[in-house]
């Protein structure tokens, strides 16, 4: 009826405009570090507590660096807060992880695709 009244085709944007006073505003879901850790742990088949232990094996350290990078990109958390969530690590450790993962994304398209998939799963949680 709204589209007929305005004499224009019914589109998604027009429907949103027509319903804006009726429907509550949509708030994007807040992404948490906990959600990021869950998705990354599941993808890399590690335990949640592995993010916090002082294990430097690549099987644990690399997913931890990925999760730190995603926490920096997808949340408003400070570097010290992110470090704290990953076993009390220093903010410089978080900076190193973010720089390393960003570099790997730039140099490896397959890895960049993996990160995109993880981001999509995190946003869907």
Helices and strands as residue ranges (DSSP letters): H 2-6, H 12-19, H 33-44, G 48-51, H 58-74, H 79-85, H 91-107, H 109-124
